[in-house]
Amino acid sequence: MPWGDTDVVQDQMPQHSLTDGVVMLKLLNLKDAPAWLAGEDEEQRRWFEAPRPSQLSDVEQFIADCQESWRTMGDHRHWGVWSRDPDVVVGGVDLRALGNDEVNLSYLVFPGQRRRGFALRATQLVVEYARTSMSAQTVIIKMLTGNESSRNLALGLGALYVGDEPSDGGATFHVFNLRLHDTPREE
Ligand SMILES: CC(C)(COP(=O)(O)OP(=O)(O)OC[C@H]1O[C@@H](n2cnc3c(N)ncnc32)[C@H](O)[C@@H]1OP(=O)(O)O)[C@@H](O)C(=O)NCCC(=O)NCCS
């Protein structure tokens, strides 16, 4: 890997790293848990309908679950997003296979690191991964009504609004679809 921590833990497989030269997507390691926890803010909790602030043990369990899904090549594929200079984790991005050639895309960037293009770069990398490694035809992005940052990011990816549906917490999701066969392939 061109930068960042090259430790490989358990069955973490370095070939799952993705980069565009500006951001590096890598599997989270348990030792990233404090930095991940420090990156949580009220905005993130609101838009993910979190019932309470996370504790370190919650983050460690989340990272362990992510690692287990990678180990088994399960339906959930999560990456931490690292900036290059400084070499720090700035957020995360994930895909969940939904069946029917569909994947759900989700993302977050830590406060203080936003509006620097990290989310757009990271999501573009995993959309290409979804197409090439998960044979996805459609990427689905859902955000709560009022989440303008996420909505604009989805639009920037080329996704189209297709309707509303109830969220897990009883609010309303705007649902966007990105049809991959309509997306130009990178040369
Ligand atoms: C949504 C989020 C991931 C965007 O991350 P980011 O790294 O700041 O996004 P980028 O810098 O890559 O911005 C890409 C585009 O998203 C849109 N965008 C990002 N932040 C925005 C904001 N505060 N207001 C309006 N549009 C915004 C813009 O269209 C932007 O393109 P531009 O900078 O050329 O205008 C970040 O705000 C975040 O983590 N929010 C809290 C968690 C969350 O809501 N996750 C999504 C749940 S559905």
The ligand as an SDF file (V2000), in Angstrom:
LIG
                    3D

 48 50  0  0  0  0  0  0  0  0999 V2000
  -22.3600   13.8950    4.1420 C   0  0  0  0  0  0  0  0  0  0  0  0
  -20.8480   13.9150    4.3990 C   0  0  0  0  0  0  0  0  0  0  0  0
  -20.3240   12.4790    4.4120 C   0  0  0  0  0  0  0  0  0  0  0  0
  -20.1570   14.7000    3.2860 C   0  0  0  0  0  0  0  0  0  0  0  0
  -18.7420   14.5480    3.4810 O   0  0  0  0  0  0  0  0  0  0  0  0
  -17.6870   15.5940    2.8580 P   0  0  0  0  0  0  0  0  0  0  0  0
  -16.3600   14.9320    2.8400 O   0  0  0  0  0  0  0  0  0  0  0  0
  -17.8300   16.8880    3.5780 O   0  0  0  0  0  0  0  0  0  0  0  0
  -18.2430   15.7630    1.3750 O   0  0  0  0  0  0  0  0  0  0  0  0
  -17.3800   16.3120    0.1420 P   0  0  0  0  0  0  0  0  0  0  0  0
  -16.4270   17.3560    0.6230 O   0  0  0  0  0  0  0  0  0  0  0  0
  -16.8260   15.1500   -0.5990 O   0  0  0  0  0  0  0  0  0  0  0  0
  -18.5000   17.0500   -0.6930 O   0  0  0  0  0  0  0  0  0  0  0  0
  -19.0300   16.4620   -1.8660 C   0  0  0  0  0  0  0  0  0  0  0  0
  -20.3060   17.1800   -2.2030 C   0  0  0  0  0  0  0  0  0  0  0  0
  -21.3050   16.9090   -1.2170 O   0  0  0  0  0  0  0  0  0  0  0  0
  -22.1190   18.0760   -1.0560 C   0  0  0  0  0  0  0  0  0  0  0  0
  -21.9420   18.6090    0.3110 N   0  0  0  0  0  0  0  0  0  0  0  0
  -21.0460   18.1740    1.2450 C   0  0  0  0  0  0  0  0  0  0  0  0
  -21.2060   18.8860    2.3830 N   0  0  0  0  0  0  0  0  0  0  0  0
  -22.1980   19.7650    2.1560 C   0  0  0  0  0  0  0  0  0  0  0  0
  -22.8260   20.7710    2.9600 C   0  0  0  0  0  0  0  0  0  0  0  0
  -22.4370   21.0050    4.2330 N   0  0  0  0  0  0  0  0  0  0  0  0
  -23.8390   21.4700    2.4150 N   0  0  0  0  0  0  0  0  0  0  0  0
  -24.2420   21.2510    1.1590 C   0  0  0  0  0  0  0  0  0  0  0  0
  -23.6890   20.3210    0.3360 N   0  0  0  0  0  0  0  0  0  0  0  0
  -22.6780   19.5840    0.8450 C   0  0  0  0  0  0  0  0  0  0  0  0
  -21.6270   19.0900   -2.0450 C   0  0  0  0  0  0  0  0  0  0  0  0
  -22.3570   18.9020   -3.2510 O   0  0  0  0  0  0  0  0  0  0  0  0
  -20.1930   18.6850   -2.2190 C   0  0  0  0  0  0  0  0  0  0  0  0
  -19.6340   19.0980   -3.4370 O   0  0  0  0  0  0  0  0  0  0  0  0
  -18.9410   20.5770   -3.4940 P   0  0  0  0  0  0  0  0  0  0  0  0
  -17.9900   20.6540   -2.3520 O   0  0  0  0  0  0  0  0  0  0  0  0
  -18.2860   20.5710   -4.8450 O   0  0  0  0  0  0  0  0  0  0  0  0
  -20.0480   21.5470   -3.3570 O   0  0  0  0  0  0  0  0  0  0  0  0
  -20.5470   14.6220    5.7630 C   0  0  0  0  0  0  0  0  0  0  0  0
  -21.1750   15.8870    5.7760 O   0  0  0  0  0  0  0  0  0  0  0  0
  -20.9700   13.8300    6.9750 C   0  0  0  0  0  0  0  0  0  0  0  0
  -20.2700   12.9520    7.4410 O   0  0  0  0  0  0  0  0  0  0  0  0
  -22.1790   14.1210    7.5060 N   0  0  0  0  0  0  0  0  0  0  0  0
  -22.6460   13.4310    8.7140 C   0  0  0  0  0  0  0  0  0  0  0  0
  -22.9410   11.9520    8.4380 C   0  0  0  0  0  0  0  0  0  0  0  0
  -23.9840   11.7930    7.3310 C   0  0  0  0  0  0  0  0  0  0  0  0
  -24.9110   12.5720    7.2070 O   0  0  0  0  0  0  0  0  0  0  0  0
  -23.7860   10.7370    6.5200 N   0  0  0  0  0  0  0  0  0  0  0  0
  -24.7320   10.3980    5.4800 C   0  0  0  0  0  0  0  0  0  0  0  0
  -25.8970    9.6730    6.0520 C   0  0  0  0  0  0  0  0  0  0  0  0
  -27.0890    9.3380    4.7490 S   0  0  0  0  0  0  0  0  0  0  0  0
  1  2  1  0
  2  3  1  0
  2  4  1  0
  2 36  1  0
  4  5  1  0
  5  6  1  0
  6  7  2  0
  6  8  1  0
  6  9  1  0
  9 10  1  0
 10 11  2  0
 10 12  1  0
 10 13  1  0
 13 14  1  0
 14 15  1  0
 15 16  1  0
 15 30  1  0
 16 17  1  0
 17 18  1  0
 17 28  1  0
 18 19  1  0
 18 27  1  0
 19 20  2  0
 20 21  1  0
 21 22  1  0
 21 27  2  0
 22 23  1  0
 22 24  2  0
 24 25  1  0
 25 26  2  0
 26 27  1  0
 28 29  1  0
 28 30  1  0
 30 31  1  0
 31 32  1  0
 32 33  2  0
 32 34  1  0
 32 35  1  0
 36 37  1  0
 36 38  1  0
 38 39  2  0
 38 40  1  0
 40 41  1  0
 41 42  1  0
 42 43  1  0
 43 44  2  0
 43 45  1  0
 45 46  1  0
 46 47  1  0
 47 48  1  0
M  END
$$$$
